[in-house]
Every structure is written in C-alpha cells, then in structure tokens.
C-alpha cells in the first residue's frame, strides 16, 4: 500500500478524503484486546463484519457487540444493538469510528481471514463448519437474554 510521504497535515487529510476503498479497509483497523493480543501475537487487524468489538471511548463506551456493517466510504462501522431513535420513531444504527473500538473476538469463519493470520505467523485452531464453540453458545444465550428484557 503506497502511502503519502508528505508531513503536511493538509496533504494527509487530502489523502484520507480521496483514498480508494481498498486502502480505506486497511486504514479501518482496530486494536485487539490484551487476551487476543497474547493469543495471536498481533496488535491490530482490519475490522470485518462478524467481529465482536467493545467501544472504549465516547458516549457508548463499554458497549459490546457484533460488527454489522463496515462503511468504508464514511470510515465508520455499525454495531448490533447500538441504535438511536429518529424523530419519526424509526431506529437507525449509530455509526462509530474504528479508532474507538477494540476487537474482543475475531470472526474466523472466512478462510481468507485465517490466511492473513497464518501469513503473520499465527497458528489458527481449526473449527468444523456448523460446530459451535462454548464461547459462541454462551454469547448467543447472553444476546437472547438481553433481547427478552
């Protein structure tokens, strides 16, 4: 990925505003939680739909949820369960900047994601398709309980 070599803030902003989408995806990285950092030996990864994140700063700090959508055009992500009511009563997702979140759980269902980790020197545990780990079933139960309240 070719980066701008200028140190001028105006040119840095210009690059950010005019960056192509395949560069924006790389720029929309988030740090891994200390547990994941210890497990994988990686500090940050680009966000993907399905990753579980915790918001660390701002009005919604401490909120945890699954990434629903990654808006590369806006440099924002939508998180499940994080909505706001409009004046007409419709619910719209609150969009969060990736710098304000920390990845708590990686979505490793995609083979390309596993290849990225392996390329960085990480051994990824094999999970059978359709097979649920204990953590996933516990998280689903928690989400269902929150929905019932």
N, CA, C and O atoms as a GROMACS GRO file, in nm:
protein
  596
    1UNK      N    1   0.085  -0.117   0.000
    1UNK     CA    2   0.000   0.000   0.000
    1UNK      C    3   0.089   0.123   0.000
    1UNK      O    4   0.165   0.144   0.094
    2UNK      N    5   0.080   0.202  -0.103
    2UNK     CA    6   0.162   0.322  -0.112
    2UNK      C    7   0.100   0.431  -0.027
    2UNK      O    8  -0.017   0.466  -0.043
    3UNK      N    9   0.179   0.484   0.062
    3UNK     CA   10   0.131   0.591   0.149
    3UNK      C   11   0.190   0.723   0.104
    3UNK      O   12   0.294   0.727   0.038
    4UNK      N   13   0.125   0.830   0.140
    4UNK     CA   14   0.178   0.961   0.109
    4UNK      C   15   0.300   0.986   0.196
    4UNK      O   16   0.303   0.948   0.313
    5UNK      N   17   0.401   1.049   0.138
    5UNK     CA   18   0.524   1.072   0.213
    5UNK      C   19   0.528   1.212   0.272
    5UNK      O   20   0.623   1.247   0.342
    6UNK      N   21   0.427   1.290   0.245
    6UNK     CA   22   0.425   1.427   0.294
    6UNK      C   23   0.398   1.430   0.445
    6UNK      O   24   0.330   1.343   0.499
    7UNK      N   25   0.454   1.531   0.511
    7UNK     CA   26   0.428   1.551   0.654
    7UNK      C   27   0.328   1.664   0.676
    7UNK      O   28   0.293   1.695   0.790
    8UNK      N   29   0.284   1.725   0.568
    8UNK     CA   30   0.192   1.838   0.579
    8UNK      C   31   0.051   1.788   0.613
    8UNK      O   32  -0.002   1.701   0.544
    9UNK      N   33  -0.009   1.843   0.719
    9UNK     CA   34  -0.143   1.798   0.760
    9UNK      C   35  -0.247   1.807   0.649
    9UNK      O   36  -0.332   1.719   0.636
   10UNK      N   37  -0.242   1.912   0.569
   10UNK     CA   38  -0.339   1.928   0.462
   10UNK      C   39  -0.331   1.816   0.361
   10UNK      O   40  -0.434   1.768   0.312
   11UNK      N   41  -0.210   1.773   0.329
   11UNK     CA   42  -0.194   1.664   0.233
   11UNK      C   43  -0.233   1.530   0.295
   11UNK      O   44  -0.282   1.441   0.226
   12UNK      N   45  -0.212   1.516   0.426
   12UNK     CA   46  -0.255   1.394   0.495
   12UNK      C   47  -0.408   1.384   0.492
   12UNK      O   48  -0.463   1.278   0.464
   13UNK      N   49  -0.476   1.496   0.520
   13UNK     CA   50  -0.623   1.497   0.515
   13UNK      C   51  -0.673   1.469   0.373
   13UNK      O   52  -0.768   1.394   0.354
   14UNK      N   53  -0.606   1.530   0.275
   14UNK     CA   54  -0.646   1.510   0.136
   14UNK      C   55  -0.636   1.362   0.099
   14UNK      O   56  -0.725   1.309   0.033
   15UNK      N   57  -0.527   1.294   0.142
   15UNK     CA   58  -0.513   1.152   0.114
   15UNK      C   59  -0.625   1.072   0.181
   15UNK      O   60  -0.681   0.980   0.121
   16UNK      N   61  -0.659   1.109   0.305
   16UNK     CA   62  -0.764   1.040   0.378
   16UNK      C   63  -0.899   1.055   0.306
   16UNK      O   64  -0.973   0.958   0.294
   17UNK      N   65  -0.930   1.175   0.260
   17UNK     CA   66  -1.058   1.200   0.193
   17UNK      C   67  -1.066   1.134   0.056
   17UNK      O   68  -1.173   1.090   0.015
   18UNK      N   69  -0.954   1.126  -0.014
   18UNK     CA   70  -0.954   1.077  -0.152
   18UNK      C   71  -0.903   0.934  -0.165
   18UNK      O   72  -0.883   0.885  -0.276
   19UNK      N   73  -0.881   0.865  -0.053
   19UNK     CA   74  -0.824   0.730  -0.058
   19UNK      C   75  -0.920   0.633  -0.126
   19UNK      O   76  -1.041   0.641  -0.104
   20UNK      N   77  -0.868   0.540  -0.207
   20UNK     CA   78  -0.954   0.438  -0.267
   20UNK      C   79  -1.004   0.341  -0.160
   20UNK      O   80  -0.944   0.328  -0.053
   21UNK      N   81  -1.114   0.272  -0.189
   21UNK     CA   82  -1.178   0.187  -0.089
   21UNK      C   83  -1.089   0.073  -0.042
   21UNK      O   84  -1.096   0.034   0.074
   22UNK      N   85  -1.004   0.018  -0.130
   22UNK     CA   86  -0.919  -0.092  -0.087
   22UNK      C   87  -0.810  -0.044   0.009
   22UNK      O   88  -0.754  -0.126   0.082
   23UNK      N   89  -0.778   0.084   0.010
   23UNK     CA   90  -0.686   0.138   0.110
   23UNK      C   91  -0.761   0.172   0.239
   23UNK      O   92  -0.707   0.158   0.349
   24UNK      N   93  -0.885   0.216   0.224
   24UNK     CA   94  -0.964   0.253   0.342
   24UNK      C   95  -0.989   0.132   0.433
   24UNK      O   96  -0.990   0.146   0.555
   25UNK      N   97  -1.008   0.016   0.374
   25UNK     CA   98  -1.030  -0.104   0.454
   25UNK      C   99  -0.912  -0.132   0.545
   25UNK      O  100  -0.930  -0.172   0.660
   26UNK      N  101  -0.792  -0.111   0.495
   26UNK     CA  102  -0.671  -0.132   0.574
   26UNK      C  103  -0.660  -0.025   0.683
   26UNK      O  104  -0.613  -0.052   0.794
   27UNK      N  105  -0.704   0.097   0.650
   27UNK     CA  106  -0.697   0.206   0.747
   27UNK      C  107  -0.800   0.189   0.858
   27UNK      O  108  -0.785   0.247   0.966
   28UNK      N  109  -0.903   0.109   0.833
   28UNK     CA  110  -1.007   0.088   0.933
   28UNK      C  111  -0.972  -0.030   1.022
   28UNK      O  112  -1.052  -0.123   1.038
   29UNK      N  113  -0.854  -0.026   1.079
   29UNK     CA  114  -0.807  -0.131   1.169
   29UNK      C  115  -0.840  -0.094   1.312
   29UNK      O  116  -0.856   0.024   1.345
   30UNK      N  117  -0.850  -0.195   1.396
   30UNK     CA  118  -0.875  -0.173   1.538
   30UNK      C  119  -0.780  -0.262   1.618
   30UNK      O  120  -0.745  -0.372   1.573
   31UNK      N  121  -0.739  -0.217   1.736
   31UNK     CA  122  -0.651  -0.299   1.819
   31UNK      C  123  -0.724  -0.422   1.873
   31UNK      O  124  -0.845  -0.420   1.891
   32UNK      N  125  -0.648  -0.527   1.898
   32UNK     CA  126  -0.703  -0.647   1.959
   32UNK      C  127  -0.700  -0.632   2.110
   32UNK      O  128  -0.617  -0.558   2.164
   33UNK      N  129  -0.790  -0.702   2.179
   33UNK     CA  130  -0.791  -0.700   2.325
   33UNK      C  131  -0.662  -0.763   2.376
   33UNK      O  132  -0.598  -0.839   2.304
   34UNK      N  133  -0.622  -0.733   2.500
   34UNK     CA  134  -0.499  -0.791   2.554
   34UNK      C  135  -0.497  -0.944   2.548
   34UNK      O  136  -0.392  -1.004   2.527
   35UNK      N  137  -0.615  -1.009   2.567
   35UNK     CA  138  -0.621  -1.155   2.561
   35UNK      C  139  -0.589  -1.204   2.420
   35UNK      O  140  -0.509  -1.296   2.402
   36UNK      N  141  -0.653  -1.141   2.319
   36UNK     CA  142  -0.628  -1.182   2.181
   36UNK      C  143  -0.486  -1.147   2.138
   36UNK      O  144  -0.423  -1.221   2.063
   37UNK      N  145  -0.436  -1.034   2.187
   37UNK     CA  146  -0.300  -0.994   2.153
   37UNK      C  147  -0.200  -1.097   2.205
   37UNK      O  148  -0.103  -1.130   2.137
   38UNK      N  149  -0.225  -1.147   2.326
   38UNK     CA  150  -0.138  -1.251   2.381
   38UNK      C  151  -0.151  -1.383   2.306
   38UNK      O  152  -0.053  -1.455   2.288
   39UNK      N  153  -0.275  -1.414   2.262
   39UNK     CA  154  -0.300  -1.541   2.194
   39UNK      C  155  -0.240  -1.543   2.054
   39UNK      O  156  -0.179  -1.642   2.014
   40UNK      N  157  -0.259  -1.432   1.978
   40UNK     CA  158  -0.216  -1.430   1.839
   40UNK      C  159  -0.084  -1.357   1.816
   40UNK      O  160  -0.021  -1.376   1.712
   41UNK      N  161  -0.040  -1.276   1.911
   41UNK     CA  162   0.084  -1.202   1.892
   41UNK      C  163   0.072  -1.091   1.789
   41UNK      O  164   0.172  -1.051   1.729
   42UNK      N  165  -0.049  -1.041   1.769
   42UNK     CA  166  -0.075  -0.934   1.673
   42UNK      C  167  -0.141  -0.819   1.747
   42UNK      O  168  -0.224  -0.841   1.835
   43UNK      N  169  -0.104  -0.697   1.711
   43UNK     CA  170  -0.157  -0.580   1.781
   43UNK      C  171  -0.292  -0.534   1.724
   43UNK      O  172  -0.382  -0.500   1.801
   44UNK      N  173  -0.306  -0.532   1.591
   44UNK     CA  174  -0.432  -0.484   1.532
   44UNK      C  175  -0.461  -0.555   1.401
   44UNK      O  176  -0.372  -0.611   1.337
   45UNK      N  177  -0.588  -0.552   1.362
   45UNK     CA  178  -0.635  -0.612   1.236
   45UNK      C  179  -0.746  -0.524   1.178
   45UNK      O  180  -0.817  -0.457   1.252
   46UNK      N  181  -0.761  -0.525   1.045
   46UNK     CA  182  -0.874  -0.454   0.986
   46UNK      C  183  -1.007  -0.516   1.033
   46UNK      O  184  -1.018  -0.638   1.047
   47UNK      N  185  -1.106  -0.431   1.057
   47UNK     CA  186  -1.236  -0.478   1.104
   47UNK      C  187  -1.311  -0.548   0.992
   47UNK      O  188  -1.301  -0.511   0.875
   48UNK      N  189  -1.388  -0.650   1.031
   48UNK     CA  190  -1.472  -0.725   0.938
   48UNK      C  191  -1.609  -0.744   1.000
   48UNK      O  192  -1.625  -0.741   1.122
   49UNK      N  193  -1.709  -0.763   0.914
   49UNK     CA  194  -1.842  -0.795   0.964
   49UNK      C  195  -1.834  -0.928   1.039
   49UNK      O  196  -1.773  -1.023   0.991
   50UNK      N  197  -1.895  -0.934   1.156
   50UNK     CA  198  -1.894  -1.056   1.235
   50UNK      C  199  -1.797  -1.050   1.352
   50UNK      O  200  -1.811  -1.129   1.446
   51UNK      N  201  -1.700  -0.959   1.350
   51UNK     CA  202  -1.610  -0.944   1.464
   51UNK      C  203  -1.688  -0.890   1.582
   51UNK      O  204  -1.781  -0.811   1.565
   52UNK      N  205  -1.650  -0.931   1.702
   52UNK     CA  206  -1.712  -0.878   1.824
   52UNK      C  207  -1.620  -0.769   1.878
   52UNK      O  208  -1.501  -0.792   1.897
   53UNK      N  209  -1.675  -0.650   1.902
   53UNK     CA  210  -1.594  -0.537   1.945
   53UNK      C  211  -1.650  -0.475   2.073
   53UNK      O  212  -1.768  -0.491   2.105
   54UNK      N  213  -1.562  -0.404   2.145
   54UNK     CA  214  -1.603  -0.328   2.263
   54UNK      C  215  -1.567  -0.182   2.236
   54UNK      O  216  -1.455  -0.152   2.194
   55UNK      N  217  -1.662  -0.092   2.258
   55UNK     CA  218  -1.636   0.050   2.241
   55UNK      C  219  -1.562   0.098   2.365
   55UNK      O  220  -1.607   0.076   2.477
   56UNK      N  221  -1.448   0.164   2.344
   56UNK     CA  222  -1.364   0.202   2.458
   56UNK      C  223  -1.374   0.350   2.493
   56UNK      O  224  -1.339   0.389   2.604
   57UNK      N  225  -1.422   0.434   2.400
   57UNK     CA  226  -1.431   0.578   2.427
   57UNK      C  227  -1.564   0.633   2.377
   57UNK      O  228  -1.628   0.574   2.290
   58UNK      N  229  -1.602   0.746   2.433
   58UNK     CA  230  -1.721   0.815   2.384
   58UNK      C  231  -1.845   0.786   2.466
   58UNK      O  232  -1.839   0.722   2.571
   59UNK      N  233  -1.958   0.834   2.417
   59UNK     CA  234  -2.086   0.820   2.488
   59UNK      C  235  -2.126   0.675   2.506
   59UNK      O  236  -2.196   0.641   2.602
   60UNK      N  237  -2.084   0.588   2.415
   60UNK     CA  238  -2.124   0.447   2.419
   60UNK      C  239  -2.013   0.359   2.474
   60UNK      O  240  -2.014   0.238   2.452
   61UNK      N  241  -1.917   0.417   2.543
   61UNK     CA  242  -1.803   0.342   2.597
   61UNK      C  243  -1.848   0.226   2.684
   61UNK      O  244  -1.940   0.240   2.764
   62UNK      N  245  -1.783   0.111   2.668
   62UNK     CA  246  -1.817  -0.008   2.745
   62UNK      C  247  -1.917  -0.098   2.675
   62UNK      O  248  -1.933  -0.214   2.715
   63UNK      N  249  -1.984  -0.049   2.572
   63UNK     CA  250  -2.081  -0.129   2.498
   63UNK      C  251  -2.008  -0.233   2.413
   63UNK      O  252  -1.905  -0.203   2.352
   64UNK      N  253  -2.062  -0.354   2.411
   64UNK     CA  254  -2.001  -0.461   2.333
   64UNK      C  255  -2.103  -0.514   2.234
   64UNK      O  256  -2.222  -0.522   2.265
   65UNK      N  257  -2.058  -0.549   2.114
   65UNK     CA  258  -2.149  -0.603   2.015
   65UNK      C  259  -2.077  -0.649   1.891
   65UNK      O  260  -1.956  -0.633   1.877
   66UNK      N  261  -2.154  -0.708   1.802
   66UNK     CA  262  -2.100  -0.763   1.677
   66UNK      C  263  -2.104  -0.656   1.568
   66UNK      O  264  -2.200  -0.579   1.560
   67UNK      N  265  -2.001  -0.650   1.486
   67UNK     CA  266  -1.997  -0.555   1.375
   67UNK      C  267  -2.097  -0.601   1.270
   67UNK      O  268  -2.086  -0.711   1.216
   68UNK      N  269  -2.194  -0.515   1.240
   68UNK     CA  270  -2.295  -0.547   1.139
   68UNK      C  271  -2.249  -0.506   1.000
   68UNK      O  272  -2.261  -0.583   0.905
   69UNK      N  273  -2.197  -0.384   0.989
   69UNK     CA  274  -2.157  -0.330   0.860
   69UNK      C  275  -2.032  -0.246   0.876
   69UNK      O  276  -2.014  -0.179   0.977
   70UNK      N  277  -1.947  -0.249   0.774
   70UNK     CA  278  -1.829  -0.163   0.769
   70UNK      C  279  -1.850  -0.067   0.652
   70UNK      O  280  -1.853  -0.108   0.536
   71UNK      N  281  -1.865   0.061   0.684
   71UNK     CA  282  -1.885   0.164   0.582
   71UNK      C  283  -1.750   0.226   0.548
   71UNK      O  284  -1.704   0.318   0.615
   72UNK      N  285  -1.688   0.175   0.442
   72UNK     CA  286  -1.556   0.226   0.405
   72UNK      C  287  -1.565   0.369   0.353
   72UNK      O  288  -1.470   0.446   0.368
   73UNK      N  289  -1.677   0.405   0.292
   73UNK     CA  290  -1.692   0.540   0.238
   73UNK      C  291  -1.691   0.644   0.349
   73UNK      O  292  -1.639   0.754   0.331
   74UNK      N  293  -1.749   0.608   0.465
   74UNK     CA  294  -1.762   0.704   0.576
   74UNK      C  295  -1.658   0.682   0.686
   74UNK      O  296  -1.654   0.760   0.781
   75UNK      N  297  -1.575   0.578   0.675
   75UNK     CA  298  -1.481   0.540   0.781
   75UNK      C  299  -1.557   0.513   0.911
   75UNK      O  300  -1.514   0.559   1.018
   76UNK      N  301  -1.667   0.441   0.905
   76UNK     CA  302  -1.748   0.412   1.023
   76UNK      C  303  -1.795   0.267   1.020
   76UNK      O  304  -1.796   0.203   0.916
   77UNK      N  305  -1.834   0.217   1.140
   77UNK     CA  306  -1.890   0.082   1.150
   77UNK      C  307  -2.023   0.089   1.225
   77UNK      O  308  -2.045   0.178   1.307
   78UNK      N  309  -2.112  -0.006   1.195
   78UNK     CA  310  -2.238  -0.021   1.267
   78UNK      C  311  -2.226  -0.145   1.355
   78UNK      O  312  -2.173  -0.247   1.312
   79UNK      N  313  -2.275  -0.135   1.478
   79UNK     CA  314  -2.264  -0.243   1.576
   79UNK      C  315  -2.404  -0.288   1.615
   79UNK      O  316  -2.493  -0.206   1.638
   80UNK      N  317  -2.423  -0.422   1.623
   80UNK     CA  318  -2.553  -0.479   1.659
   80UNK      C  319  -2.594  -0.429   1.799
   80UNK      O  320  -2.515  -0.431   1.893
   81UNK      N  321  -2.718  -0.385   1.809
   81UNK     CA  322  -2.772  -0.341   1.937
   81UNK      C  323  -2.746  -0.195   1.968
   81UNK      O  324  -2.791  -0.145   2.070
   82UNK      N  325  -2.674  -0.126   1.882
   82UNK     CA  326  -2.642   0.015   1.904
   82UNK      C  327  -2.724   0.099   1.806
   82UNK      O  328  -2.680   0.124   1.693
   83UNK      N  329  -2.842   0.142   1.850
   83UNK     CA  330  -2.931   0.217   1.762
   83UNK      C  331  -2.976   0.344   1.831
   83UNK      O  332  -2.962   0.361   1.953
   84UNK      N  333  -3.032   0.432   1.750
   84UNK     CA  334  -3.085   0.558   1.802
   84UNK      C  335  -3.220   0.578   1.736
   84UNK      O  336  -3.242   0.534   1.622
   85UNK      N  337  -3.312   0.644   1.806
   85UNK     CA  338  -3.446   0.666   1.753
   85UNK      C  339  -3.451   0.801   1.684
   85UNK      O  340  -3.410   0.903   1.739
   86UNK      N  341  -3.503   0.801   1.561
   86UNK     CA  342  -3.521   0.926   1.488
   86UNK      C  343  -3.650   0.992   1.536
   86UNK      O  344  -3.728   0.933   1.611
   87UNK      N  345  -3.671   1.114   1.493
   87UNK     CA  346  -3.790   1.190   1.534
   87UNK      C  347  -3.918   1.120   1.492
   87UNK      O  348  -4.019   1.130   1.562
   88UNK      N  349  -3.916   1.050   1.378
   88UNK     CA  350  -4.037   0.981   1.332
   88UNK      C  351  -4.052   0.843   1.394
   88UNK      O  352  -4.146   0.770   1.361
   89UNK      N  353  -3.960   0.804   1.485
   89UNK     CA  354  -3.973   0.678   1.558
   89UNK      C  355  -3.896   0.562   1.500
   89UNK      O  356  -3.891   0.456   1.562
   90UNK      N  357  -3.837   0.577   1.383
   90UNK     CA  358  -3.763   0.466   1.324
   90UNK      C  359  -3.626   0.453   1.390
   90UNK      O  360  -3.565   0.552   1.431
   91UNK      N  361  -3.580   0.330   1.398
   91UNK     CA  362  -3.449   0.301   1.459
   91UNK      C  363  -3.342   0.305   1.351
   91UNK      O  364  -3.359   0.244   1.245
   92UNK      N  365  -3.233   0.375   1.377
   92UNK     CA  366  -3.119   0.379   1.284
   92UNK      C  367  -2.993   0.342   1.361
   92UNK      O  368  -2.981   0.376   1.479
   93UNK      N  369  -2.899   0.273   1.297
   93UNK     CA  370  -2.776   0.236   1.367
   93UNK      C  371  -2.689   0.358   1.396
   93UNK      O  372  -2.682   0.451   1.316
   94UNK      N  373  -2.624   0.356   1.511
   94UNK     CA  374  -2.527   0.460   1.546
   94UNK      C  375  -2.395   0.418   1.484
   94UNK      O  376  -2.348   0.307   1.506
   95UNK      N  377  -2.335   0.507   1.406
   95UNK     CA  378  -2.209   0.476   1.339
   95UNK      C  379  -2.091   0.519   1.426
   95UNK      O  380  -2.089   0.630   1.478
   96UNK      N  381  -1.994   0.430   1.442
   96UNK     CA  382  -1.879   0.451   1.530
   96UNK      C  383  -1.751   0.447   1.448
   96UNK      O  384  -1.740   0.368   1.354
   97UNK      N  385  -1.656   0.531   1.482
   97UNK     CA  386  -1.526   0.530   1.414
   97UNK      C  387  -1.444   0.412   1.467
   97UNK      O  388  -1.447   0.384   1.587
   98UNK      N  389  -1.372   0.341   1.380
   98UNK     CA  390  -1.296   0.222   1.422
   98UNK      C  391  -1.189   0.249   1.527
   98UNK      O  392  -1.150   0.157   1.599
   99UNK      N  393  -1.142   0.373   1.537
   99UNK     CA  394  -1.039   0.403   1.637
   99UNK      C  395  -1.094   0.398   1.778
   99UNK      O  396  -1.018   0.394   1.874
  100UNK      N  397  -1.226   0.399   1.793
  100UNK     CA  398  -1.288   0.399   1.924
  100UNK      C  399  -1.325   0.259   1.973
  100UNK      O  400  -1.383   0.244   2.081
  101UNK      N  401  -1.293   0.156   1.895
  101UNK     CA  402  -1.329   0.020   1.935
  101UNK      C  403  -1.206  -0.069   1.952
  101UNK      O  404  -1.098  -0.038   1.902
  102UNK      N  405  -1.228  -0.180   2.023
  102UNK     CA  406  -1.124  -0.280   2.043
  102UNK      C  407  -1.186  -0.415   2.008
  102UNK      O  408  -1.297  -0.446   2.052
  103UNK      N  409  -1.115  -0.495   1.930
  103UNK     CA  410  -1.167  -0.626   1.890
  103UNK      C  411  -1.156  -0.722   2.008
  103UNK      O  412  -1.048  -0.743   2.064
  104UNK      N  413  -1.270  -0.782   2.046
  104UNK     CA  414  -1.275  -0.874   2.159
  104UNK      C  415  -1.276  -1.019   2.110
  104UNK      O  416  -1.223  -1.108   2.177
  105UNK      N  417  -1.337  -1.042   1.992
  105UNK     CA  418  -1.344  -1.177   1.937
  105UNK      C  419  -1.340  -1.167   1.785
  105UNK      O  420  -1.415  -1.091   1.725
  106UNK      N  421  -1.251  -1.245   1.724
  106UNK     CA  422  -1.237  -1.245   1.578
  106UNK      C  423  -1.334  -1.342   1.514
  106UNK      O  424  -1.362  -1.448   1.569
  107UNK      N  425  -1.385  -1.306   1.398
  107UNK     CA  426  -1.468  -1.396   1.318
  107UNK      C  427  -1.374  -1.472   1.225
  107UNK      O  428  -1.322  -1.415   1.129
  108UNK      N  429  -1.352  -1.601   1.253
  108UNK     CA  430  -1.257  -1.682   1.176
  108UNK      C  431  -1.327  -1.780   1.082
  108UNK      O  432  -1.268  -1.880   1.042
  109UNK      N  433  -1.453  -1.752   1.045
  109UNK     CA  434  -1.524  -1.841   0.954
  109UNK      C  435  -1.473  -1.827   0.811
  109UNK      O  436  -1.488  -1.919   0.731
  110UNK      N  437  -1.412  -1.714   0.780
  110UNK     CA  438  -1.363  -1.687   0.645
  110UNK      C  439  -1.220  -1.740   0.631
  110UNK      O  440  -1.134  -1.710   0.713
  111UNK      N  441  -1.197  -1.819   0.526
  111UNK     CA  442  -1.064  -1.876   0.503
  111UNK      C  443  -0.961  -1.767   0.474
  111UNK      O  444  -0.845  -1.781   0.511
  112UNK      N  445  -1.003  -1.659   0.409
  112UNK     CA  446  -0.909  -1.551   0.378
  112UNK      C  447  -0.858  -1.486   0.506
  112UNK      O  448  -0.742  -1.446   0.514
  113UNK      N  449  -0.944  -1.476   0.606
  113UNK     CA  450  -0.903  -1.418   0.735
  113UNK      C  451  -0.801  -1.509   0.803
  113UNK      O  452  -0.703  -1.461   0.861
  114UNK      N  453  -0.823  -1.640   0.794
  114UNK     CA  454  -0.728  -1.736   0.851
  114UNK      C  455  -0.593  -1.725   0.780
  114UNK      O  456  -0.488  -1.733   0.844
  115UNK      N  457  -0.597  -1.709   0.648
  115UNK     CA  458  -0.473  -1.697   0.571
  115UNK      C  459  -0.394  -1.573   0.612
  115UNK      O  460  -0.271  -1.576   0.617
  116UNK      N  461  -0.466  -1.463   0.639
  116UNK     CA  462  -0.399  -1.340   0.683
  116UNK      C  463  -0.326  -1.366   0.814
  116UNK      O  464  -0.211  -1.325   0.831
  117UNK      N  465  -0.393  -1.433   0.908
  117UNK     CA  466  -0.330  -1.462   1.037
  117UNK      C  467  -0.211  -1.556   1.020
  117UNK      O  468  -0.106  -1.536   1.081
  118UNK      N  469  -0.227  -1.658   0.936
  118UNK     CA  470  -0.118  -1.754   0.914
  118UNK      C  471   0.002  -1.686   0.847
  118UNK      O  472   0.117  -1.720   0.874
  119UNK      N  473  -0.027  -1.592   0.758
  119UNK     CA  474   0.080  -1.518   0.691
  119UNK      C  475   0.160  -1.436   0.792
  119UNK      O  476   0.280  -1.412   0.774
  120UNK      N  477   0.093  -1.394   0.898
  120UNK     CA  478   0.161  -1.318   1.003
  120UNK      C  479   0.226  -1.409   1.107
  120UNK      O  480   0.281  -1.361   1.206
  121UNK      N  481   0.219  -1.539   1.084
  121UNK     CA  482   0.288  -1.634   1.171
  121UNK      C  483   0.206  -1.687   1.286
  121UNK      O  484   0.261  -1.722   1.390
  122UNK      N  485   0.074  -1.692   1.270
  122UNK     CA  486  -0.015  -1.738   1.377
  122UNK      C  487  -0.075  -1.872   1.339
  122UNK      O  488  -0.118  -1.890   1.225
  123UNK      N  489  -0.077  -1.968   1.432
  123UNK     CA  490  -0.146  -2.095   1.411
  123UNK      C  491  -0.292  -2.077   1.451
  123UNK      O  492  -0.320  -2.043   1.566
  124UNK      N  493  -0.383  -2.098   1.358
  124UNK     CA  494  -0.526  -2.081   1.384
  124UNK      C  495  -0.586  -2.217   1.411
  124UNK      O  496  -0.564  -2.313   1.336
  125UNK      N  497  -0.664  -2.226   1.522
  125UNK     CA  498  -0.730  -2.352   1.556
  125UNK      C  499  -0.839  -2.381   1.454
  125UNK      O  500  -0.914  -2.291   1.415
  126UNK      N  501  -0.848  -2.507   1.413
  126UNK     CA  502  -0.950  -2.546   1.316
  126UNK      C  503  -1.082  -2.570   1.388
  126UNK      O  504  -1.088  -2.643   1.487
  127UNK      N  505  -1.189  -2.509   1.338
  127UNK     CA  506  -1.323  -2.530   1.391
  127UNK      C  507  -1.408  -2.581   1.276
  127UNK      O  508  -1.413  -2.519   1.169
  128UNK      N  509  -1.476  -2.693   1.297
  128UNK     CA  510  -1.560  -2.751   1.192
  128UNK      C  511  -1.675  -2.656   1.158
  128UNK      O  512  -1.726  -2.586   1.245
  129UNK      N  513  -1.713  -2.654   1.032
  129UNK     CA  514  -1.823  -2.570   0.988
  129UNK      C  515  -1.951  -2.618   1.054
  129UNK      O  516  -1.980  -2.738   1.053
  130UNK      N  517  -2.027  -2.526   1.112
  130UNK     CA  518  -2.150  -2.561   1.179
  130UNK      C  519  -2.130  -2.598   1.325
  130UNK      O  520  -2.226  -2.602   1.402
  131UNK      N  521  -2.007  -2.625   1.364
  131UNK     CA  522  -1.978  -2.661   1.503
  131UNK      C  523  -1.963  -2.533   1.584
  131UNK      O  524  -1.896  -2.439   1.542
  132UNK      N  525  -2.024  -2.530   1.700
  132UNK     CA  526  -2.020  -2.412   1.786
  132UNK      C  527  -1.923  -2.435   1.900
  132UNK      O  528  -1.919  -2.543   1.960
  133UNK      N  529  -1.843  -2.333   1.930
  133UNK     CA  530  -1.757  -2.341   2.048
  133UNK      C  531  -1.841  -2.302   2.169
  133UNK      O  532  -1.949  -2.246   2.154
  134UNK      N  533  -1.791  -2.332   2.288
  134UNK     CA  534  -1.865  -2.299   2.410
  134UNK      C  535  -1.883  -2.148   2.423
  134UNK      O  536  -1.989  -2.102   2.466
  135UNK      N  537  -1.780  -2.071   2.386
  135UNK     CA  538  -1.789  -1.925   2.395
  135UNK      C  539  -1.901  -1.872   2.309
  135UNK      O  540  -1.976  -1.784   2.352
  136UNK      N  541  -1.915  -1.923   2.186
  136UNK     CA  542  -2.018  -1.874   2.095
  136UNK      C  543  -2.158  -1.904   2.148
  136UNK      O  544  -2.246  -1.819   2.140
  137UNK      N  545  -2.179  -2.023   2.204
  137UNK     CA  546  -2.311  -2.056   2.255
  137UNK      C  547  -2.344  -1.970   2.377
  137UNK      O  548  -2.459  -1.928   2.394
  138UNK      N  549  -2.244  -1.944   2.463
  138UNK     CA  550  -2.268  -1.859   2.580
  138UNK      C  551  -2.303  -1.717   2.536
  138UNK      O  552  -2.393  -1.655   2.592
  139UNK      N  553  -2.231  -1.666   2.436
  139UNK     CA  554  -2.257  -1.530   2.387
  139UNK      C  555  -2.395  -1.521   2.325
  139UNK      O  556  -2.465  -1.421   2.345
  140UNK      N  557  -2.437  -1.623   2.251
  140UNK     CA  558  -2.570  -1.622   2.190
  140UNK      C  559  -2.678  -1.623   2.297
  140UNK      O  560  -2.780  -1.555   2.283
  141UNK      N  561  -2.657  -1.699   2.405
  141UNK     CA  562  -2.754  -1.702   2.514
  141UNK      C  563  -2.764  -1.566   2.580
  141UNK      O  564  -2.874  -1.521   2.614
  142UNK      N  565  -2.648  -1.498   2.599
  142UNK     CA  566  -2.649  -1.365   2.659
  142UNK      C  567  -2.725  -1.267   2.571
  142UNK      O  568  -2.802  -1.184   2.621
  143UNK      N  569  -2.704  -1.275   2.439
  143UNK     CA  570  -2.772  -1.184   2.346
  143UNK      C  571  -2.923  -1.209   2.350
  143UNK      O  572  -3.001  -1.113   2.347
  144UNK      N  573  -2.964  -1.336   2.357
  144UNK     CA  574  -3.107  -1.369   2.363
  144UNK      C  575  -3.169  -1.315   2.491
  144UNK      O  576  -3.281  -1.264   2.490
  145UNK      N  577  -3.095  -1.326   2.604
  145UNK     CA  578  -3.145  -1.276   2.732
  145UNK      C  579  -3.161  -1.124   2.727
  145UNK      O  580  -3.259  -1.071   2.779
  146UNK      N  581  -3.065  -1.054   2.664
  146UNK     CA  582  -3.075  -0.908   2.652
  146UNK      C  583  -3.195  -0.870   2.568
  146UNK      O  584  -3.262  -0.771   2.597
  147UNK      N  585  -3.223  -0.948   2.463
  147UNK     CA  586  -3.336  -0.919   2.375
  147UNK      C  587  -3.470  -0.938   2.445
  147UNK      O  588  -3.567  -0.870   2.411
  148UNK      N  589  -3.476  -1.030   2.543
  148UNK     CA  590  -3.600  -1.057   2.614
  148UNK      C  591  -3.634  -0.947   2.713
  148UNK      O  592  -3.751  -0.925   2.744
  149UNK      N  593  -3.532  -0.877   2.762
  149UNK     CA  594  -3.554  -0.773   2.864
  149UNK      C  595  -3.621  -0.652   2.813
  149UNK      O  596  -3.645  -0.558   2.888
   0.00000   0.00000   0.00000
